[in-house]
Amino acid sequence: MTHSDDLVAAQQQLIALFRRDCPFDQKARDALQLGVSYLGVDNGHLTRIDTTINDWQAMVSTDDADGHTPPELELDLRETYCRRTIDAGQQLAVPDISAEWADDPARQTRELDCYLGTPIVLDGEPCGTVCFVAAEGRELFTDADRQFAELVTCLLERELERETVATALTNQTTLATVLNRVLRHNLRNEMSVIRGFTQLIAEETDTDHDDTIFEHIDDLLQLSEKARELERIVTTDADRASVDISALVERLVDDIADDYPAASISVVADGSITTAVLPSFERALAELIENAAKHAGSAPTITVTVETVPDAVEIEIVDDGPGLSDQEIDVLDTGTETPFTHGSGLGLWLAHWIVSSHEGWIDATATASGTVMTVSVPRKPAMGISPELPELTRARDTYRAAVEGARDGIIVVTDDGRIVEANPAAGELFGVDHTALLGRVITDLFSESVTVDEIWADADPNERATVTAVDDAGTERVIEYTAAAEIVAGHHLFVGRDVTERVEREAELSRKTQAMDTAPIGIILTDHTAEDNPIIYANDAFCSLTGYDESEILGQNCRFLQTDDTDPARVRRLREGIDAEETVSVTIRNRRQDGTRFWNHVTVAPVEAGGEELLVGFQEDVTDRIDRPLTPDGPSPPG
């Protein structure tokens, strides 16, 4: 097995390591251990560095607790080789420190004579290194060694970014949960105490404000209960069950009518309408119907209609009240809140989240005569969809399937051009296994001088460019590509395809057409495989013969030269010869761009050029050879 094969095998192992579902520390240690084995060194370390206080710490190490560099070891940065890597801002490979850094203080304190270090950069700032070390010097690190170390670092950087985001989200979620529970608990307890003392005061005094006070207190207590209900619904994992929606609405209306006797609530349903819903769906409908009964006026009229529509069940709640505010409609439409848009309570939030978890929607419309709320849920929910719709998972799976199966090579690179994603087609494009591309700088794959900045500066994904690439075997390929900058922060897209054969065919065709350019008779080439055989080449003599510019000719079929009195039989004979792929000649009546008519002797033959099936047409004005009048009524010349 060659060293190139070793590199591909090691890269594949590395990718497999990072695709596992396991803690970051385990991934990092296994990746470092693989690096130690591949590079033939003693140890590998993932370090955290704080240059402001010159602190160096081994976050993860392949060394054991009693070793030279155990995990969690802290050192003065100035006594480590990593300070040089951070200062340089790039990878440093020193196989024999005694020959290059003999006076370095780290050599005296650390007793290491071999170092390969790569900086870790997060949010644009260096924050650590991935370094491989050995007590004894060695031969030079190869390009493959350095490339592998770069890939290890790149993958660890991405994992650290994910860990940072995940930790922040976890902290926010934990904080929100704690605050929610504390506020709910304290709010409920404190308001219960306030209500008790208010009751005592009310019994000893006679004011007109007692009912108002109790109403506000009860509203706050109810808000606390809804917050608890919201948390329960969001965190509960339940299964769908088949429910008669018509019967469910009838029961809810009966219960709500008892609590709001002044409201007139009716149900319109066309028999039993059944679909699979979560247990929380009842709560969403109850919130919306109760909201109408509570806020639609002193004696509202409410109609709840249940009906089926294609692939869905719809529940429409109509009231004759003053209508929802724009803010509350926004809550139902988007489920989001901004400093300028917020709902007056948690009930509408509950309804929105519950219906959304059913892959459904709520449409709220306020009119001069009241409010119309429409709840729609699919009758056949997608298989395997959990109560909390996993949009990110589905997007990821769709992305992976599309990218992995794409015929074009798709590559994602960082700001410095280092490849972090490559699909199988990209590997074919550059003549290697696609995993072998990871960690390499994309411009190193090109045989011509082009920089990363030149590729992505003012990149337009709608415009194509070409570049010549050379693979490890020395084979050159012409790649046509599009580029898109900043598809996400710090990452850029390169999509390419191999057009070498097309370029060679075009070059061959160009060589063949050079002789035709100066021919004394008109010559055209048409695409024999395309519908209607469009003209793809016309020489100067043909343009002079017909009076048309080349731009007016290309893409046309030769029929555009025919006149009303062109003999259909001769045209048919020409068509039959073309279809039979035989050489055929006819003389037919044509018309120039200025309207003048002439006799055109046409010879058409099938040819192959650059692997493409074409038709070549030779066209010659033979009007002067035909001793016959050229009036429309005159006889046709012999074919």
C-alpha positions as CSV (number, residue, x, y, z in Angstrom):
1,M,0.0,0.0,0.0
2,T,1.4,3.4,-0.9
3,H,1.6,6.4,1.4
4,S,-1.2,8.0,-0.6
5,D,-3.3,4.9,0.1
6,D,-2.4,5.2,3.8
7,L,-3.5,8.8,3.9
8,V,-6.9,8.0,2.3
9,A,-7.4,5.1,4.7
10,A,-6.5,7.3,7.7
11,Q,-8.8,10.1,6.5
12,Q,-11.7,7.7,6.1
13,Q,-11.1,6.4,9.7
14,L,-11.0,10.0,10.9
15,I,-14.3,10.9,9.2
16,A,-15.9,7.8,10.7
17,L,-14.7,8.8,14.2
18,F,-16.3,12.2,14.0
19,R,-19.6,10.8,12.7
20,R,-20.1,8.7,15.8
21,D,-22.6,9.8,18.5
22,C,-20.3,10.1,21.5
23,P,-18.9,12.8,23.8
24,F,-16.6,15.4,22.4
25,D,-13.7,14.4,24.6
26,Q,-13.8,10.8,23.3
27,K,-13.9,11.9,19.7
28,A,-11.0,14.3,20.3
29,R,-8.9,11.6,22.1
30,D,-9.6,9.0,19.4
31,A,-8.7,11.4,16.6
32,L,-5.5,12.4,18.3
33,Q,-4.6,8.7,18.9
34,L,-5.2,8.0,15.2
35,G,-2.9,11.0,14.4
36,V,-0.2,9.6,16.7
37,S,-0.4,6.2,14.9
38,Y,-0.4,7.7,11.4
39,L,2.4,10.2,12.0
40,G,4.6,7.9,14.1
41,V,5.0,10.3,17.1
42,D,4.7,9.8,20.8
43,N,1.7,11.9,21.7
44,G,-1.0,14.3,20.5
45,H,-2.7,17.1,22.4
46,L,-5.6,19.4,22.0
47,T,-4.7,22.6,23.8
48,R,-6.5,25.7,25.0
49,I,-4.5,28.9,24.9
50,D,-5.1,32.3,26.5
51,T,-2.5,34.7,25.1
52,T,-3.6,37.5,27.5
53,I,-2.3,35.6,30.5
54,N,0.1,33.3,28.6
55,D,-1.8,30.2,29.7
56,W,-1.5,26.8,28.0
57,Q,-3.7,23.9,29.0
58,A,-4.0,20.3,27.6
59,M,-7.7,19.9,27.1
60,V,-7.4,16.4,25.7
61,S,-4.2,14.3,25.5
62,T,-3.2,10.9,24.4
63,D,-0.7,10.8,27.3
64,D,-1.8,9.1,30.5
65,A,-2.2,10.7,34.0
66,D,1.4,9.8,34.9
67,G,2.9,10.8,31.5
68,H,4.9,13.7,30.3
69,T,1.8,15.8,29.3
70,P,-1.3,14.4,31.1
71,P,-4.8,15.8,30.5
72,E,-5.5,19.1,32.2
73,L,-1.8,20.0,32.5
74,E,-1.3,23.8,32.6
75,L,1.9,25.5,31.5
76,D,3.2,28.9,30.9
77,L,2.6,29.5,27.1
78,R,6.1,31.0,26.8
79,E,7.6,27.6,27.7
80,T,5.8,25.7,24.9
81,Y,6.4,25.4,21.2
82,C,2.7,26.3,20.6
83,R,3.5,29.9,21.2
84,R,5.4,29.9,17.9
85,T,2.3,28.4,16.1
86,I,0.0,31.0,17.6
87,D,2.4,33.8,16.7
88,A,2.8,32.5,13.1
89,G,-0.9,32.0,12.7
90,Q,-0.3,28.8,10.6
91,Q,0.9,25.2,10.9
92,L,4.5,24.7,11.9
93,A,6.3,21.4,11.3
94,V,9.7,20.9,13.0
95,P,10.9,17.3,12.8
96,D,14.3,18.1,14.4
97,I,14.1,20.8,17.0
98,S,17.7,20.5,18.0
99,A,18.6,21.6,14.5
100,E,16.1,24.5,14.2
101,W,15.1,25.7,17.6
102,A,18.0,24.6,19.7
103,D,17.9,27.6,22.0
104,D,14.1,27.6,22.5
105,P,13.3,27.6,26.2
106,A,10.6,24.9,25.6
107,R,13.3,22.5,24.6
108,Q,14.9,22.8,27.9
109,T,11.7,22.4,30.0
110,R,9.7,20.0,27.8
111,E,12.5,17.8,26.5
112,L,10.7,17.3,23.2
113,D,12.7,17.2,19.9
114,C,9.8,16.8,17.3
115,Y,6.8,19.1,16.9
116,L,3.9,19.5,14.5
117,G,1.4,22.1,15.6
118,T,-1.7,23.6,13.9
119,P,-3.6,26.6,15.3
120,I,-7.3,26.3,16.2
121,V,-9.3,29.4,15.3
122,L,-12.8,30.1,16.6
123,D,-14.8,33.2,15.8
124,G,-11.7,34.5,14.0
125,E,-9.4,34.3,17.0
126,P,-6.7,31.7,17.8
127,C,-7.7,29.9,20.9
128,G,-5.5,26.7,20.9
129,T,-3.6,24.2,18.9
130,V,-3.6,20.6,17.8
131,C,0.0,19.4,18.3
132,F,1.8,16.1,17.8
133,V,5.1,15.7,19.6
134,A,7.9,13.2,20.1
135,A,11.0,13.0,22.4
136,E,13.3,12.1,19.5
137,G,13.7,13.9,16.2
138,R,12.6,12.3,12.9
139,E,12.7,12.7,9.2
140,L,10.8,15.6,7.5
141,F,7.1,15.6,7.8
142,T,5.6,14.9,4.3
143,D,2.8,17.0,2.6
144,A,0.5,14.1,3.4
145,D,1.5,14.3,7.1
146,R,0.8,18.0,7.3
147,Q,-2.4,17.6,5.4
148,F,-3.7,14.9,7.8
149,A,-2.8,17.1,10.8
150,E,-4.7,20.0,9.2
151,L,-7.8,17.8,8.7
152,V,-7.7,16.6,12.3
153,T,-7.6,20.3,13.4
154,C,-10.3,21.3,11.0
155,L,-12.7,18.6,12.3
156,L,-11.9,19.4,15.9
157,E,-12.6,23.1,15.2
158,R,-16.0,22.2,13.8
159,E,-16.8,20.0,16.8
160,L,-15.7,22.8,19.2
161,E,-18.0,25.2,17.4
162,R,-20.9,22.8,17.7
163,E,-20.1,22.2,21.4
164,T,-20.0,26.0,22.0
165,V,-23.4,26.4,20.4
166,A,-24.9,23.4,22.1
167,T,-23.6,24.5,25.5
168,A,-25.0,28.0,25.0
169,L,-28.4,26.6,24.0
170,T,-28.3,24.2,26.9
171,N,-27.5,27.0,29.3
172,Q,-30.2,29.2,27.9
173,T,-32.7,26.4,28.1
174,T,-31.7,25.5,31.7
175,L,-31.9,29.2,32.7
176,A,-35.3,29.6,31.0
177,T,-36.6,26.4,32.7
178,V,-35.4,27.5,36.1
179,L,-36.7,31.0,35.8
180,N,-40.0,29.6,34.5
181,R,-40.5,27.3,37.4
182,V,-39.3,29.7,40.0
183,L,-41.5,32.5,38.7
184,R,-44.5,30.2,38.4
185,H,-44.0,28.8,41.9
186,N,-43.3,32.1,43.5
187,L,-46.0,33.9,41.6
188,R,-48.6,31.3,42.5
189,N,-47.6,31.2,46.2
190,E,-47.3,35.0,46.6
191,M,-50.6,35.7,44.8
192,S,-52.3,33.1,46.9
193,V,-51.1,34.9,50.0
194,I,-52.2,38.3,48.5
195,R,-55.6,36.9,47.7
196,G,-56.0,35.7,51.2
197,F,-55.1,39.0,52.8
198,T,-57.3,40.8,50.3
199,Q,-60.2,38.7,51.2
200,L,-59.7,39.6,54.9
201,I,-59.5,43.3,54.0
202,A,-62.6,43.1,51.8
203,E,-64.6,41.5,54.6
204,E,-63.7,44.4,57.0
205,T,-64.2,47.2,54.4
206,D,-66.9,48.1,51.9
207,T,-65.4,49.3,48.6
208,D,-66.4,49.2,45.0
209,H,-63.0,47.8,43.9
210,D,-63.1,44.4,45.5
211,D,-64.3,42.6,42.4
212,T,-61.6,44.3,40.2
213,I,-58.8,43.3,42.6
214,F,-59.9,39.7,42.8
215,E,-60.2,39.6,39.0
216,H,-56.6,40.7,38.5
217,I,-55.4,38.3,41.1
218,D,-57.2,35.4,39.5
219,D,-55.9,36.4,36.1
220,L,-52.3,36.2,37.4
221,L,-53.0,32.8,39.0
222,Q,-54.5,31.6,35.8
223,L,-51.5,32.9,33.9
224,S,-49.2,30.9,36.2
225,E,-51.2,27.7,35.6
226,K,-51.1,28.2,31.8
227,A,-47.3,28.6,32.0
228,R,-47.1,25.3,33.7
229,E,-49.4,23.8,31.1
230,L,-47.3,25.2,28.3
231,E,-44.1,23.7,29.8
232,R,-45.9,20.3,30.2
233,I,-47.1,20.3,26.6
234,V,-43.7,21.3,25.1
235,T,-41.8,18.7,27.1
236,T,-44.3,15.8,26.9
237,D,-43.6,13.1,24.4
238,A,-47.0,11.5,23.4
239,D,-48.4,9.5,20.6
240,R,-51.3,10.4,18.3
241,A,-54.7,8.7,18.8
242,S,-57.7,8.6,16.5
243,V,-60.3,11.1,17.8
244,D,-63.8,12.1,16.6
245,I,-63.2,15.8,16.2
246,S,-66.9,16.6,15.9
247,A,-67.7,14.9,19.2
248,L,-64.6,16.5,20.9
249,V,-65.9,20.0,19.8
250,E,-69.4,19.2,21.1
251,R,-68.1,18.2,24.5
252,L,-65.8,21.3,24.7
253,V,-68.6,23.6,23.8
254,D,-70.9,22.1,26.4
255,D,-68.2,22.7,29.1
256,I,-67.4,26.2,28.0
257,A,-71.1,27.1,27.7
258,D,-71.6,26.2,31.4
259,D,-68.8,28.6,32.4
260,Y,-70.1,31.4,30.1
261,P,-73.9,31.2,30.2
262,A,-74.3,34.6,28.5
263,A,-72.6,33.2,25.3
264,S,-74.6,31.5,22.6
265,I,-72.4,28.8,21.2
266,S,-73.5,26.4,18.4
267,V,-71.7,23.6,16.6
268,V,-72.1,22.8,12.9
269,A,-70.6,19.4,11.9
270,D,-71.4,17.0,9.1
271,G,-71.5,13.8,11.2
272,S,-68.4,12.1,12.6
273,I,-65.1,13.4,11.4
274,T,-62.1,11.4,12.7
275,T,-58.4,12.0,12.5
276,A,-55.3,11.2,14.6
277,V,-54.2,13.9,17.0
278,L,-52.1,14.3,20.1
279,P,-53.7,14.6,23.6
280,S,-52.8,18.3,23.6
281,F,-55.1,19.1,20.6
282,E,-58.1,19.3,22.9
283,R,-56.4,22.0,24.9
284,A,-55.7,24.1,21.8
285,L,-59.4,24.0,20.7
286,A,-60.5,24.8,24.3
287,E,-58.3,27.8,24.4
288,L,-59.6,29.2,21.1
289,I,-63.3,28.6,21.8
290,E,-63.0,30.0,25.4
291,N,-61.1,33.0,24.1
292,A,-64.0,33.8,21.9
293,A,-66.6,33.3,24.7
294,K,-64.5,35.4,27.1
295,H,-63.5,38.3,24.9
296,A,-66.2,38.6,22.2
297,G,-68.5,40.8,24.3
298,S,-71.1,40.5,27.1
299,A,-73.4,38.2,25.2
300,P,-71.5,36.8,22.2
301,T,-72.7,34.6,19.4
302,I,-70.2,31.9,18.5
303,T,-70.4,29.3,15.8
304,V,-67.9,26.4,15.6
305,T,-67.9,24.5,12.3
306,V,-66.1,21.2,11.8
307,E,-65.6,20.0,8.2
308,T,-63.2,18.0,6.0
309,V,-61.3,19.5,3.1
310,P,-58.8,17.7,0.9
311,D,-56.3,16.0,3.1
312,A,-57.2,18.0,6.2
313,V,-59.8,18.7,8.9
314,E,-60.7,22.3,9.6
315,I,-62.4,23.8,12.6
316,E,-63.7,27.3,12.1
317,I,-64.6,29.5,15.1
318,V,-66.6,32.6,14.3
319,D,-67.7,35.2,16.8
320,D,-69.4,38.6,16.6
321,G,-67.0,40.4,19.0
322,P,-64.7,43.3,18.5
323,G,-62.0,41.1,16.9
324,L,-58.5,40.1,17.8
325,S,-55.7,42.8,17.9
326,D,-53.0,42.8,15.2
327,Q,-50.5,41.7,17.9
328,E,-52.5,38.6,18.8
329,I,-53.1,37.7,15.1
330,D,-49.3,37.8,14.7
331,V,-48.9,35.4,17.6
332,L,-51.2,32.9,15.9
333,D,-49.7,33.4,12.4
334,T,-46.0,33.2,13.4
335,G,-45.7,32.0,16.9
336,T,-43.0,34.6,17.5
337,E,-42.7,37.6,19.7
338,T,-40.7,40.8,19.4
339,P,-40.5,43.9,21.5
340,F,-43.2,45.3,19.2
341,T,-45.4,42.2,18.9
342,H,-46.7,40.3,21.8
343,G,-49.8,38.5,22.9
344,S,-51.8,39.4,25.9
345,G,-51.5,36.0,27.5
346,L,-50.3,32.4,27.1
347,G,-53.5,30.9,25.7
348,L,-52.8,31.9,22.1
349,W,-49.2,30.7,22.4
350,L,-50.5,27.3,23.6
351,A,-52.8,27.0,20.7
352,H,-50.2,28.0,18.1
353,W,-47.6,25.6,19.4
354,I,-50.0,22.7,19.7
355,V,-51.4,23.1,16.2
356,S,-47.9,23.6,14.8
357,S,-46.8,20.3,16.4
358,H,-49.6,18.6,14.4
359,E,-48.0,20.1,11.2
360,G,-51.1,22.3,11.0
361,W,-51.8,26.0,11.1
362,I,-54.2,28.6,12.5
363,D,-55.5,31.5,10.4
364,A,-57.0,34.4,12.3
365,T,-59.0,37.1,10.5
366,A,-60.5,40.2,12.3
367,T,-63.4,41.8,10.4
368,A,-65.9,44.5,11.2
369,S,-68.4,41.9,12.3
370,G,-66.1,39.8,14.5
371,T,-63.3,37.3,14.4
372,V,-62.9,34.1,12.3
373,M,-60.3,31.6,13.4
374,T,-59.6,28.5,11.3
375,V,-57.6,25.6,12.6
376,S,-56.4,23.1,10.0
377,V,-54.6,19.8,10.7
378,P,-53.7,17.1,8.2
379,R,-55.9,13.9,8.2
380,K,-52.8,11.8,7.4
381,P,-49.8,13.0,9.4
382,A,-46.4,12.2,8.0
383,M,-45.1,8.8,9.2
384,G,-42.6,8.9,12.0
385,I,-43.0,12.6,12.8
386,S,-42.7,13.4,16.4
387,P,-45.0,15.8,18.2
388,E,-42.3,18.5,17.9
389,L,-41.8,18.8,14.2
390,P,-38.1,17.9,13.4
391,E,-37.6,20.5,10.7
392,L,-33.8,20.6,11.2
393,T,-33.5,16.8,10.9
394,R,-35.6,16.7,7.7
395,A,-33.6,19.6,6.2
396,R,-30.3,17.8,7.1
397,D,-31.5,14.5,5.5
398,T,-32.7,16.3,2.4
399,Y,-29.4,18.2,2.2
400,R,-27.4,15.0,2.6
401,A,-29.3,13.0,0.0
402,A,-29.2,15.9,-2.5
403,V,-25.5,16.5,-2.0
404,E,-24.3,12.9,-1.8
405,G,-26.3,12.0,-5.0
406,A,-25.5,15.1,-7.0
407,R,-23.7,14.6,-10.3
408,D,-21.8,17.8,-9.9
409,G,-18.9,18.0,-7.5
410,I,-19.9,20.0,-4.4
411,I,-17.2,21.4,-2.1
412,V,-17.4,23.6,0.9
413,V,-14.3,25.5,2.0
414,T,-13.3,27.8,4.8
415,D,-12.0,31.4,4.4
416,D,-8.5,30.1,3.7
417,G,-9.7,27.7,1.1
418,R,-9.4,24.5,3.2
419,I,-12.0,21.9,2.2
420,V,-14.4,20.8,5.0
421,E,-17.1,19.1,2.9
422,A,-16.9,17.2,-0.4
423,N,-19.4,14.8,-2.0
424,P,-18.4,11.7,-4.0
425,A,-18.7,13.5,-7.3
426,A,-16.1,16.0,-6.1
427,G,-13.7,13.1,-5.5
428,E,-14.3,11.9,-9.1
429,L,-13.8,15.4,-10.3
430,F,-10.3,15.5,-8.8
431,G,-9.4,11.9,-9.3
432,V,-9.3,10.8,-5.6
433,D,-11.6,9.4,-3.0
434,H,-13.7,12.4,-1.8
435,T,-12.6,11.9,1.8
436,A,-9.0,12.5,0.7
437,L,-10.0,16.1,-0.3
438,L,-10.9,17.0,3.3
439,G,-8.3,19.3,4.9
440,R,-6.7,20.2,1.5
441,V,-6.6,23.7,0.1
442,I,-8.7,23.8,-3.0
443,T,-6.3,26.0,-5.0
444,D,-3.6,23.4,-4.5
445,L,-5.6,21.1,-6.8
446,F,-5.4,23.6,-9.7
447,S,-2.6,23.5,-12.3
448,E,-2.9,27.2,-13.0
449,S,-2.3,30.1,-10.6
450,V,-5.5,31.2,-9.0
451,T,-6.1,32.3,-5.4
452,V,-9.0,31.7,-3.0
453,D,-9.8,35.4,-3.1
454,E,-10.0,35.4,-6.9
455,I,-12.5,32.5,-6.9
456,W,-14.9,34.0,-4.3
457,A,-14.4,37.7,-4.8
458,D,-17.7,39.1,-6.2
459,A,-18.7,35.4,-6.9
460,D,-22.0,35.1,-8.8
461,P,-23.6,31.7,-8.5
462,N,-25.3,32.4,-11.9
463,E,-22.1,32.8,-13.7
464,R,-19.7,30.0,-14.8
465,A,-16.0,30.0,-15.0
466,T,-13.4,27.4,-15.9
467,V,-10.2,26.3,-14.2
468,T,-7.7,23.5,-15.0
469,A,-7.2,20.9,-12.3
470,V,-4.5,18.2,-12.0
471,D,-4.9,15.1,-9.9
472,D,-2.3,13.2,-8.0
473,A,-1.6,11.0,-11.1
474,G,-0.8,14.2,-13.2
475,T,-4.0,14.0,-15.2
476,E,-5.4,17.4,-16.2
477,R,-9.1,18.2,-16.3
478,V,-10.9,21.3,-17.4
479,I,-13.5,22.1,-14.7
480,E,-16.4,24.4,-15.2
481,Y,-17.6,25.8,-11.9
482,T,-19.8,28.3,-10.1
483,A,-19.0,29.8,-6.7
484,A,-21.0,31.2,-3.9
485,A,-19.5,33.1,-1.0
486,E,-20.6,33.0,2.6
487,I,-23.2,30.3,2.3
488,V,-22.8,30.3,6.1
489,A,-20.4,32.5,8.0
490,G,-16.8,31.7,7.0
491,H,-17.8,29.0,4.5
492,H,-18.0,29.1,0.8
493,L,-19.4,26.9,-2.0
494,F,-17.7,25.5,-5.1
495,V,-19.8,23.5,-7.6
496,G,-17.9,22.0,-10.5
497,R,-18.2,19.6,-13.4
498,D,-15.6,18.0,-15.8
499,V,-16.0,19.6,-19.2
500,T,-12.7,18.3,-20.6
501,E,-14.3,16.3,-23.3
502,R,-16.6,19.1,-24.3
503,V,-13.7,21.6,-24.5
504,E,-11.7,19.1,-26.6
505,R,-14.7,18.6,-28.9
506,E,-15.1,22.3,-29.3
507,A,-11.4,22.7,-30.0
508,E,-11.6,19.9,-32.6
509,L,-14.6,21.5,-34.2
510,S,-12.9,24.9,-34.2
511,R,-9.9,23.4,-36.0
512,K,-12.2,21.8,-38.6
513,T,-14.2,24.9,-39.1
514,Q,-11.2,27.1,-39.7
515,A,-10.9,25.7,-43.2
516,M,-14.6,26.2,-43.8
517,D,-14.4,29.8,-42.7
518,T,-12.7,30.9,-46.0
519,A,-14.5,28.4,-48.3
520,P,-16.0,30.0,-51.5
521,I,-19.4,28.4,-51.0
522,G,-21.8,28.6,-48.1
523,I,-21.3,26.0,-45.4
524,I,-23.4,25.4,-42.3
525,L,-23.3,22.8,-39.5
526,T,-26.5,21.7,-37.7
527,D,-27.0,19.6,-34.6
528,H,-28.3,16.3,-35.9
529,T,-29.3,15.0,-32.4
530,A,-31.3,18.1,-31.4
531,E,-34.9,18.7,-32.2
532,D,-35.4,20.6,-35.5
533,N,-31.6,20.5,-36.3
534,P,-30.6,24.0,-35.3
535,I,-27.7,25.7,-37.1
536,I,-24.6,25.9,-34.9
537,Y,-22.1,27.2,-37.4
538,A,-22.3,29.3,-40.6
539,N,-19.3,30.5,-42.6
540,D,-18.9,33.9,-44.2
541,A,-19.9,32.7,-47.6
542,F,-23.3,31.5,-46.3
543,C,-23.9,34.8,-44.6
544,S,-23.1,36.6,-47.9
545,L,-25.3,34.2,-49.9
546,T,-28.3,34.8,-47.7
547,G,-27.7,38.4,-46.5
548,Y,-28.1,37.5,-42.9
549,D,-25.7,38.1,-40.0
550,E,-24.4,35.1,-38.2
551,S,-26.3,36.1,-35.0
552,E,-29.5,35.9,-37.0
553,I,-28.7,32.5,-38.4
554,L,-27.5,30.5,-35.4
555,G,-30.2,28.5,-33.7
556,Q,-32.5,28.6,-36.8
557,N,-33.6,25.7,-39.0
558,C,-32.8,26.0,-42.7
559,R,-36.5,26.4,-43.4
560,F,-36.3,30.0,-42.5
561,L,-34.9,30.6,-46.1
562,Q,-37.9,28.9,-47.9
563,T,-40.6,30.9,-49.7
564,D,-44.2,30.2,-50.4
565,D,-43.4,28.8,-53.8
566,T,-40.6,26.5,-52.6
567,D,-41.4,23.0,-54.0
568,P,-42.7,20.8,-51.1
569,A,-41.6,17.7,-53.0
570,R,-38.0,18.8,-53.1
571,V,-38.1,19.8,-49.4
572,R,-39.5,16.3,-48.6
573,R,-36.8,14.6,-50.6
574,L,-34.2,16.6,-48.6
575,R,-35.9,15.6,-45.3
576,E,-36.0,11.9,-46.2
577,G,-32.3,11.9,-47.0
578,I,-31.5,13.6,-43.7
579,D,-33.6,11.1,-41.8
580,A,-32.0,8.1,-43.6
581,E,-28.6,9.6,-42.7
582,E,-27.6,9.7,-46.4
583,T,-26.0,12.4,-48.5
584,V,-28.7,14.1,-50.5
585,S,-28.7,17.0,-53.0
586,V,-31.6,19.2,-54.3
587,T,-32.0,22.6,-55.9
588,I,-34.7,24.6,-54.2
589,R,-36.1,28.2,-54.2
590,N,-34.9,30.3,-51.3
591,R,-35.2,34.0,-50.3
592,R,-32.5,36.3,-49.1
593,Q,-32.8,38.7,-46.2
594,D,-33.7,41.6,-48.5
595,G,-36.5,39.5,-50.1
596,T,-34.8,38.7,-53.4
597,R,-35.2,35.1,-54.6
598,F,-32.5,32.7,-55.8
599,W,-32.0,29.1,-56.8
600,N,-30.0,27.3,-54.1
601,H,-28.2,24.0,-54.8
602,V,-28.1,22.3,-51.4
603,T,-26.1,19.2,-50.5
604,V,-26.5,17.7,-47.0
605,A,-24.5,14.9,-45.4
606,P,-24.1,13.4,-41.9
607,V,-20.7,13.9,-40.2
608,E,-19.2,13.4,-36.8
609,A,-17.0,16.0,-35.2
610,G,-15.5,15.7,-31.7
611,G,-17.9,12.8,-30.9
612,E,-21.0,14.9,-31.9
613,E,-23.4,13.9,-34.6
614,L,-23.8,16.8,-37.0
615,L,-25.1,17.6,-40.5
616,V,-23.0,19.6,-42.9
617,G,-24.8,21.6,-45.6
618,F,-23.1,23.0,-48.7
619,Q,-25.2,25.8,-50.3
620,E,-24.5,27.4,-53.7
621,D,-26.3,30.0,-55.7
622,V,-27.0,28.4,-59.1
623,T,-29.4,31.0,-60.4
624,D,-27.1,32.0,-63.3
625,R,-26.7,28.4,-64.5
626,I,-30.4,27.8,-64.9
627,D,-31.6,29.1,-68.3
628,R,-35.2,29.6,-67.2
629,P,-37.3,32.5,-66.1
630,L,-37.3,33.2,-62.4
631,T,-40.9,34.4,-62.2
632,P,-43.2,32.8,-59.7
633,D,-45.1,31.2,-62.6
634,G,-42.0,29.9,-64.4
635,P,-41.0,26.3,-64.5
636,S,-38.8,24.8,-61.8
637,P,-35.2,23.8,-62.7
638,P,-34.3,20.2,-62.8
639,G,-33.2,18.7,-59.4
